[in-house]
C-alpha cells in the first residue's frame, strides 16, 4: 500500500492528468457538484432565506455524482470481480460482456477474451471443470505454502541474526572474562569431574612453576601429597553432592621444584543446561607468607627469640602439664633454676653482642646434655630453667652435673674470643615434695639457686636448704 501511495500520483502525472477516461468521469462528477453549488450561491445570495433550495440543489448534484460513480465505476467492477471469481473456480458459464469507453471497458474486453481463450485451451487439453477446480485449489495451496515458506525464511533469518548478535555478545563477554582472569594475581582453574585441568590463567602455572603445556590435562591431585589429595577429593565429592560451592580452605601444594607451600582454595561446580555438575572452577591464593608469619607469631609466643628455647609463658604451661602427669604416674618431677655466674662481666668487657652469642651457645649446650623429653626454657637475661620430664627413675643429680660440666667449659665467641670464666649455679625443687602449686615450687627452685650462687658452679636441692633450716 505504501508503494502504491508513492507511485500513484507520479504515474498519473507522467501519463497525463486526463488521459484516463475513468479519471475524467470522476473529475466530471466533482465539477458538476461544484458548478451547481456555485450557481446556486450566485443566484441565491441570501442563503439564510433559501437554505432549502441550496440544500436540495447540493443534494441533487451529489446524488447525481454518486449515481454516475455507481453506474460507471462500481457496478462494472463488481461484475468483473464476479466473473473472475467464477473463472478461477472453473465456471465459464457467465458470458456477460462488460462494455464501456473507459479503462473498465478495456478490462471487461480483456477478461471476456481471456475467459474464452482459457476455456478453449481447457477443451483442447481435455481438462474438465472439476480438474480445473482441483488445479486451482492446489495452486492456491502452493501459493499459501510459498507464502508460509517465505514467512518462515524471514523468521529464520531474523532468528539467525538474533543468535549471531547473542554469540557476538557472548564472545565479547568471554573475552572480557578471560582478560580479567589473566590479569588477577590469584590463580584461576577449571577442571573436569575427574579433576583434570582444562583451563587456568598465567598466575596459576607461574605459582606452581610449570609451563602452560605441562599443566594442560594435568590432574590437580598430582600437585599435592596423598593426604591433601584425599582432602581435595572429598571436597569435590561434597560440591557434586550438594551442588554448592566450597568456601576457602587451606591446602598444601607442591611446586615443580618439589617445594611445599600453602594456598587458600575455593571450589565451585560448573553446571550444564540441566543443572548437573560437569566440572569445577575456583580461585587459588598463595598464603605461604601469611602462614609463615602466623607460625612465626605462634612460635614467638612460646619461644625465646634469641636462643630458640621455650620462654616464660611456655615454662609455666609446661609446668602445669608436668604436675598433671606427675599426679597421674605417681612419680616425682624436678625443676631446675639456672643462672650464669659472671655473665655481666661478658657484657661489660666484650659487649652485648658477645653476650648474646654466649647465651646462644649456652642454649645449644643445654640441648646437647639434656634429653628431648625435658623442657628447657630461658626466663630472661642469663636465667634458664629446665623441667625434667622423667620417664625412668629420676636422677636429677646426674643431669645437674652434666649441665655444670658442659656450661663451665670455655666459650669461643665469633671464632676468636675465648671466655673461660663462665660457671652455672643450679637450684632444684621437687614436685610434690617441695610444693604442690606452681608459685610455691618456682619459689623453692629460685631459693635453692640463690643458695648455689653463694659458692657458684654447683647445684643445690631445696630440700637440703629446708632440712638445714
C-alpha positions as CSV (number, residue, x, y, z in Angstrom):
1,X,0.0,0.0,0.0
2,X,2.9,2.4,0.8
3,X,4.5,1.7,-2.6
4,X,1.2,2.4,-4.3
5,X,0.8,5.7,-2.5
6,X,4.3,6.7,-3.5
7,X,3.8,5.8,-7.2
8,X,0.2,6.6,-7.8
9,X,0.5,10.4,-8.4
10,X,3.8,10.3,-10.3
11,X,2.1,7.7,-12.6
12,X,-0.9,9.9,-13.2
13,X,1.3,12.9,-13.8
14,X,3.6,11.1,-16.3
15,X,0.6,9.7,-18.3
16,X,-1.3,13.0,-18.3
17,X,-3.8,14.2,-15.8
18,X,-6.9,13.5,-18.0
19,X,-5.6,10.7,-20.2
20,X,-7.7,8.3,-18.2
21,X,-11.4,8.3,-19.1
22,X,-12.3,6.9,-15.7
23,X,-10.4,9.7,-14.0
24,X,-12.2,12.2,-16.3
25,X,-15.6,10.8,-15.2
26,X,-14.7,11.2,-11.5
27,X,-13.4,14.7,-12.0
28,X,-16.5,15.5,-14.1
29,X,-18.8,14.4,-11.4
30,X,-16.9,16.5,-8.9
31,X,-17.1,19.5,-11.2
32,X,-20.9,19.1,-11.7
33,X,-21.4,19.3,-8.0
34,X,-19.1,22.3,-7.6
35,X,-20.7,24.1,-10.6
36,X,-24.2,23.6,-9.3
37,X,-23.2,24.7,-5.9
38,X,-21.5,27.9,-7.3
39,X,-24.6,28.7,-9.4
40,X,-26.9,28.3,-6.5
41,X,-24.8,30.5,-4.3
42,X,-24.6,33.1,-7.1
43,X,-28.3,33.3,-7.9
44,X,-29.4,32.9,-4.3
45,X,-27.1,35.1,-2.4
46,X,-29.4,35.4,0.6
47,X,-28.6,32.0,1.9
48,X,-30.5,32.5,5.1
49,X,-33.8,32.7,3.2
50,X,-33.0,30.0,0.6
51,X,-31.4,27.2,2.7
52,X,-33.8,24.6,1.4
53,X,-33.2,25.5,-2.2
54,X,-29.4,25.3,-1.7
55,X,-29.7,22.1,0.2
56,X,-31.9,20.5,-2.5
57,X,-29.5,21.6,-5.2
58,X,-26.4,20.3,-3.5
59,X,-28.1,17.1,-2.5
60,X,-29.4,16.5,-6.0
61,X,-26.0,17.2,-7.6
62,X,-24.3,14.9,-5.0
63,X,-26.8,12.1,-5.8
64,X,-26.1,12.6,-9.5
65,X,-22.4,12.3,-8.9
66,X,-22.9,9.2,-6.8
67,X,-25.2,7.7,-9.4
68,X,-22.5,8.3,-12.1
69,X,-19.9,6.7,-9.8
70,X,-22.1,3.6,-9.2
71,X,-23.1,3.2,-12.8
72,X,-19.8,3.8,-14.5
73,X,-17.3,2.5,-11.9
74,X,-18.6,0.4,-9.0
75,X,-21.1,-1.7,-10.8
76,X,-18.8,-2.7,-13.7
77,X,-16.0,-3.5,-11.3
78,X,-18.4,-5.7,-9.2
79,X,-19.4,-7.6,-12.5
80,X,-15.7,-8.1,-13.4
81,X,-14.9,-9.4,-9.9
82,X,-17.8,-11.8,-10.0
83,X,-16.9,-13.1,-13.5
84,X,-13.2,-13.5,-12.4
85,X,-14.2,-15.5,-9.3
86,X,-16.2,-17.9,-11.4
87,X,-13.4,-18.4,-13.9
88,X,-11.0,-19.2,-11.1
89,X,-13.4,-21.9,-9.9
90,X,-13.6,-23.4,-13.4
91,X,-17.1,-21.9,-14.2
92,X,-17.1,-20.4,-17.7
93,X,-20.9,-20.1,-18.0
94,X,-21.1,-16.4,-17.3
95,X,-20.8,-14.9,-20.7
96,X,-21.5,-11.3,-19.8
97,X,-19.5,-8.7,-21.7
98,X,-18.8,-5.5,-19.8
99,X,-18.7,-2.6,-22.2
100,X,-17.6,0.9,-21.8
101,X,-15.3,3.6,-23.2
102,X,-13.1,3.9,-20.1
103,X,-10.5,1.6,-18.6
104,X,-13.2,-0.6,-17.2
105,X,-14.4,-1.4,-20.6
106,X,-10.9,-2.3,-21.6
107,X,-10.6,-4.6,-18.6
108,X,-14.0,-6.1,-19.5
109,X,-13.0,-6.9,-23.1
110,X,-9.7,-8.4,-21.9
111,X,-11.4,-10.5,-19.3
112,X,-14.0,-11.7,-21.9
113,X,-11.3,-12.7,-24.3
114,X,-9.2,-14.3,-21.7
115,X,-12.2,-16.3,-20.4
116,X,-12.8,-17.7,-23.9
117,X,-9.1,-18.4,-24.6
118,X,-8.7,-20.3,-21.3
119,X,-12.0,-22.2,-22.0
120,X,-10.7,-23.2,-25.4
121,X,-7.4,-24.3,-24.1
122,X,-9.0,-26.4,-21.4
123,X,-11.3,-28.0,-24.0
124,X,-8.3,-28.8,-26.3
125,X,-6.3,-30.2,-23.3
126,X,-9.3,-32.3,-22.2
127,X,-9.3,-30.7,-18.7
128,X,-12.7,-30.8,-17.1
129,X,-14.2,-28.3,-14.7
130,X,-13.6,-30.5,-11.7
131,X,-9.9,-30.9,-12.7
132,X,-9.6,-27.2,-13.2
133,X,-11.1,-26.6,-9.8
134,X,-8.6,-29.1,-8.3
135,X,-5.7,-27.5,-10.0
136,X,-6.8,-24.1,-8.8
137,X,-7.1,-25.3,-5.3
138,X,-3.7,-26.9,-5.5
139,X,-2.2,-23.7,-6.9
140,X,-3.8,-21.8,-4.0
141,X,-2.4,-24.3,-1.5
142,X,1.0,-24.0,-3.2
143,X,0.8,-20.2,-3.1
144,X,-0.1,-20.4,0.6
145,X,2.8,-22.8,1.2
146,X,5.1,-20.5,-0.7
147,X,3.9,-17.6,1.5
148,X,4.4,-19.7,4.6
149,X,7.9,-20.7,3.5
150,X,8.7,-17.1,2.7
151,X,7.5,-16.0,6.1
152,X,9.4,-18.9,7.8
153,X,12.5,-18.0,5.9
154,X,12.2,-14.4,7.0
155,X,11.6,-15.6,10.6
156,X,14.7,-17.9,10.4
157,X,16.8,-15.1,9.0
158,X,15.7,-12.8,11.9
159,X,16.4,-15.6,14.4
160,X,19.8,-16.2,12.9
161,X,20.6,-12.5,13.1
162,X,19.5,-12.5,16.8
163,X,21.6,-15.6,17.6
164,X,24.6,-14.1,15.8
165,X,24.2,-10.9,17.9
166,X,24.0,-13.0,21.1
167,X,27.0,-15.1,20.1
168,X,29.0,-11.9,19.4
169,X,27.9,-10.5,22.7
170,X,28.9,-13.8,24.4
171,X,32.2,-13.7,22.6
172,X,32.9,-10.2,23.8
173,X,31.8,-11.1,27.4
174,X,34.1,-14.2,27.3
175,X,37.0,-12.0,26.0
176,X,36.5,-9.6,28.9
177,X,36.1,-12.5,31.3
178,X,39.3,-14.2,30.1
179,X,41.2,-10.9,30.1
180,X,40.1,-10.2,33.7
181,X,41.2,-13.7,34.8
182,X,44.6,-13.3,33.2
183,X,45.2,-10.0,35.0
184,X,44.3,-11.1,38.5
185,X,47.1,-12.1,40.9
186,X,45.3,-15.2,42.2
187,X,45.4,-18.5,40.3
188,X,42.2,-19.5,38.5
189,X,41.5,-23.0,37.3
190,X,38.8,-25.1,35.7
191,X,38.7,-28.9,35.7
192,X,36.5,-31.7,34.6
193,X,34.8,-34.0,37.0
194,X,37.9,-36.1,37.3
195,X,40.0,-33.1,38.4
196,X,41.9,-32.8,35.1
197,X,42.9,-29.2,34.4
198,X,41.1,-27.8,31.3
199,X,41.7,-24.1,31.8
200,X,43.9,-22.0,34.0
201,X,45.4,-18.5,34.0
202,X,49.1,-17.4,33.9
203,X,49.2,-16.8,37.6
204,X,48.5,-20.4,38.4
205,X,51.2,-22.0,36.4
206,X,53.7,-19.3,37.5
207,X,52.7,-20.0,41.1
208,X,53.4,-23.8,40.6
209,X,56.5,-23.4,38.4
210,X,55.2,-25.4,35.4
211,X,54.9,-24.3,31.8
212,X,51.4,-24.0,30.3
213,X,51.9,-27.0,28.1
214,X,53.0,-29.2,31.0
215,X,49.8,-28.3,33.0
216,X,47.3,-28.8,30.2
217,X,45.4,-32.0,31.1
218,X,47.3,-32.5,34.4
219,X,45.4,-33.8,37.3
220,X,45.2,-31.4,40.2
221,X,45.8,-34.4,42.5
222,X,49.3,-34.5,41.1
223,X,50.0,-31.1,42.6
224,X,49.9,-32.2,46.3
225,X,50.7,-35.1,48.6
226,X,48.4,-38.1,49.3
227,X,46.7,-36.6,52.5
228,X,45.9,-33.3,50.8
229,X,44.8,-35.1,47.6
230,X,42.3,-37.0,49.7
231,X,41.1,-33.8,51.3
232,X,40.6,-32.2,47.8
233,X,38.8,-35.3,46.5
234,X,36.4,-35.2,49.4
235,X,35.7,-31.5,48.7
236,X,35.0,-32.3,45.1
237,X,32.5,-35.0,46.1
238,X,30.8,-32.7,48.6
239,X,30.4,-30.0,45.9
240,X,28.9,-32.5,43.5
241,X,26.5,-33.9,46.1
242,X,25.1,-30.6,47.4
243,X,25.6,-28.5,44.3
244,X,27.0,-25.7,46.4
245,X,30.4,-24.0,46.3
246,X,33.0,-24.9,49.0
247,X,34.3,-21.9,50.8
248,X,38.0,-21.1,51.0
249,X,40.0,-23.8,52.7
250,X,43.7,-24.4,53.3
251,X,45.6,-26.9,51.1
252,X,49.2,-27.8,50.7
253,X,50.5,-27.8,47.1
254,X,53.9,-28.8,45.7
255,X,55.8,-26.7,43.2
256,X,57.7,-28.3,40.3
257,X,60.8,-27.7,42.4
258,X,59.2,-30.1,45.0
259,X,59.0,-27.2,47.4
260,X,55.8,-27.3,49.5
261,X,53.6,-24.2,50.0
262,X,50.2,-23.5,51.3
263,X,47.2,-21.9,49.5
264,X,43.6,-20.9,50.1
265,X,41.4,-22.6,47.5
266,X,37.7,-22.4,46.6
267,X,35.7,-25.0,44.6
268,X,32.5,-24.0,42.6
269,X,30.6,-26.5,40.4
270,X,30.4,-26.0,36.7
271,X,26.9,-27.0,35.7
272,X,25.3,-27.9,32.3
273,X,21.9,-26.7,31.0
274,X,20.2,-29.4,33.1
275,X,21.9,-28.2,36.3
276,X,24.2,-31.2,36.6
277,X,27.8,-30.8,37.6
278,X,30.2,-31.2,34.7
279,X,33.4,-29.8,36.3
280,X,34.9,-27.5,38.9
281,X,36.3,-24.0,38.9
282,X,37.8,-21.8,41.6
283,X,40.5,-19.4,42.9
284,X,43.8,-20.4,44.4
285,X,45.6,-17.9,46.5
286,X,49.2,-18.3,47.8
287,X,49.1,-17.8,51.6
288,X,52.6,-19.1,52.4
289,X,53.9,-15.7,53.5
290,X,50.9,-15.2,55.7
291,X,51.0,-18.7,57.1
292,X,54.7,-18.4,57.9
293,X,54.0,-15.1,59.6
294,X,51.4,-16.6,61.8
295,X,53.5,-19.6,62.5
296,X,56.3,-17.2,63.5
297,X,54.0,-15.3,65.8
298,X,52.8,-18.6,67.3
299,X,56.4,-19.7,67.7
300,X,57.5,-16.4,69.3
301,X,54.5,-16.7,71.7
302,X,56.2,-19.8,73.3
303,X,59.8,-19.4,72.3
304,X,62.7,-17.1,73.2
305,X,63.7,-15.2,70.0
306,X,67.4,-15.1,70.8
307,X,68.0,-18.7,71.8
308,X,65.1,-20.6,70.4
309,X,64.3,-22.2,73.8
310,X,60.9,-22.1,75.4
311,X,60.1,-18.8,77.0
312,X,58.5,-17.9,80.4
313,X,54.9,-18.4,79.1
314,X,55.7,-21.9,77.8
315,X,57.6,-22.7,81.0
316,X,54.6,-22.2,83.2
317,X,52.2,-24.0,80.8
318,X,54.6,-27.0,80.6
319,X,55.0,-26.9,84.4
320,X,51.2,-27.2,84.8
321,X,51.2,-30.2,82.4
322,X,54.1,-31.8,84.3
323,X,52.1,-31.6,87.6
324,X,49.2,-33.4,86.0
325,X,51.5,-36.1,84.6
326,X,53.2,-36.5,88.0
327,X,49.8,-36.9,89.7
328,X,48.8,-39.5,87.1
329,X,52.0,-41.5,87.2
330,X,52.7,-41.0,91.0
331,X,56.3,-40.0,90.1
332,X,58.3,-37.0,91.3
333,X,59.2,-34.3,88.9
334,X,62.2,-31.9,89.2
335,X,62.5,-28.3,88.2
336,X,66.0,-26.6,87.7
337,X,66.5,-22.9,88.1
338,X,69.9,-22.0,86.5
339,X,71.8,-18.7,86.5
340,X,75.1,-18.0,84.8
341,X,77.9,-16.8,87.1
342,X,79.9,-13.7,85.9
343,X,77.7,-13.2,82.8
344,X,77.6,-9.4,83.5
345,X,81.4,-9.4,83.1
346,X,81.0,-10.6,79.5
347,X,78.6,-7.7,78.6
348,X,80.8,-5.2,80.3
349,X,84.1,-6.2,78.8
350,X,83.1,-7.7,75.4
351,X,79.8,-6.0,74.7
352,X,76.2,-7.1,74.5
353,X,76.7,-8.8,71.1
354,X,79.2,-11.1,72.6
355,X,76.8,-11.7,75.5
356,X,74.1,-12.7,73.0
357,X,76.5,-15.1,71.3
358,X,77.3,-16.6,74.7
359,X,73.6,-17.1,75.6
360,X,73.0,-18.8,72.3
361,X,76.0,-21.2,72.9
362,X,74.6,-21.9,76.4
363,X,71.3,-22.8,74.9
364,X,72.9,-25.2,72.4
365,X,74.9,-26.9,75.1
366,X,71.8,-27.4,77.3
367,X,70.0,-29.0,74.3
368,X,73.0,-31.4,73.9
369,X,73.3,-32.6,77.5
370,X,69.6,-32.9,78.3
371,X,67.0,-35.3,77.0
372,X,64.5,-34.4,74.3
373,X,61.7,-35.1,76.8
374,X,63.0,-32.4,79.1
375,X,61.7,-28.8,78.7
376,X,64.4,-26.2,78.6
377,X,63.4,-22.5,78.9
378,X,65.0,-19.1,79.1
379,X,63.2,-16.9,81.5
380,X,65.2,-13.8,80.6
381,X,68.7,-12.4,80.9
382,X,71.0,-15.2,81.9
383,X,68.3,-17.2,83.8
384,X,67.3,-20.6,82.5
385,X,65.0,-23.3,83.7
386,X,64.5,-26.9,82.9
387,X,61.7,-29.4,83.7
388,X,62.9,-32.9,83.9
389,X,60.2,-35.0,82.4
390,X,61.5,-38.3,83.8
391,X,60.3,-41.5,82.1
392,X,62.5,-43.7,84.3
393,X,63.8,-43.3,87.8
394,X,64.6,-39.7,88.5
395,X,68.2,-38.8,88.5
396,X,68.4,-35.0,88.9
397,X,72.0,-35.1,90.3
398,X,73.4,-36.7,87.1
399,X,71.5,-34.2,84.9
400,X,72.7,-31.3,87.1
401,X,76.3,-32.4,87.0
402,X,76.2,-32.8,83.2
403,X,74.9,-29.3,82.9
404,X,77.6,-27.9,85.1
405,X,80.4,-29.6,83.2
406,X,79.0,-28.6,79.8
407,X,78.4,-24.9,80.6
408,X,81.7,-24.4,82.6
409,X,83.8,-25.3,79.5
410,X,85.5,-22.3,77.8
411,X,83.5,-20.5,75.1
412,X,85.0,-19.2,71.8
413,X,82.9,-16.3,70.6
414,X,83.0,-15.4,66.9
415,X,85.8,-17.9,66.5
416,X,88.4,-15.6,68.2
417,X,87.5,-14.5,71.7
418,X,87.7,-17.2,74.3
419,X,85.7,-16.9,77.6
420,X,86.7,-19.4,80.3
421,X,85.3,-17.8,83.5
422,X,81.6,-18.6,83.0
423,X,80.1,-21.0,85.5
424,X,76.5,-22.1,86.2
425,X,74.5,-22.3,89.5
426,X,71.5,-24.6,89.7
427,X,68.6,-24.7,92.2
428,X,66.5,-27.8,92.2
429,X,62.9,-28.2,93.5
430,X,60.9,-31.4,93.6
431,X,57.2,-31.8,93.0
432,X,55.1,-32.5,95.0
433,X,57.6,-32.7,98.0
434,X,58.7,-29.1,97.9
435,X,55.5,-27.6,96.7
436,X,52.1,-28.6,95.2
437,X,51.4,-25.5,93.2
438,X,53.4,-23.6,90.6
439,X,54.2,-20.5,92.6
440,X,55.4,-22.4,95.6
441,X,57.6,-24.8,93.6
442,X,59.1,-22.0,91.5
443,X,59.9,-20.0,94.6
444,X,61.6,-23.1,96.1
445,X,63.8,-23.7,93.0
446,X,64.7,-20.0,92.9
447,X,65.7,-20.0,96.6
448,X,67.9,-23.1,96.0
449,X,69.5,-21.4,93.0
450,X,70.5,-18.3,95.1
451,X,71.9,-20.7,97.7
452,X,74.0,-22.3,95.0
453,X,75.3,-18.9,93.8
454,X,76.9,-18.2,97.1
455,X,79.7,-20.6,96.1
456,X,78.9,-20.9,92.4
457,X,79.3,-23.6,89.8
458,X,77.3,-26.2,91.8
459,X,73.7,-27.4,92.3
460,X,71.6,-27.3,95.5
461,X,68.3,-29.1,96.3
462,X,65.7,-27.0,98.1
463,X,65.1,-30.0,100.4
464,X,68.7,-29.6,101.7
465,X,68.1,-26.0,102.5
466,X,64.8,-26.8,104.3
467,X,66.3,-29.5,106.3
468,X,69.3,-27.4,107.3
469,X,67.0,-24.7,108.5
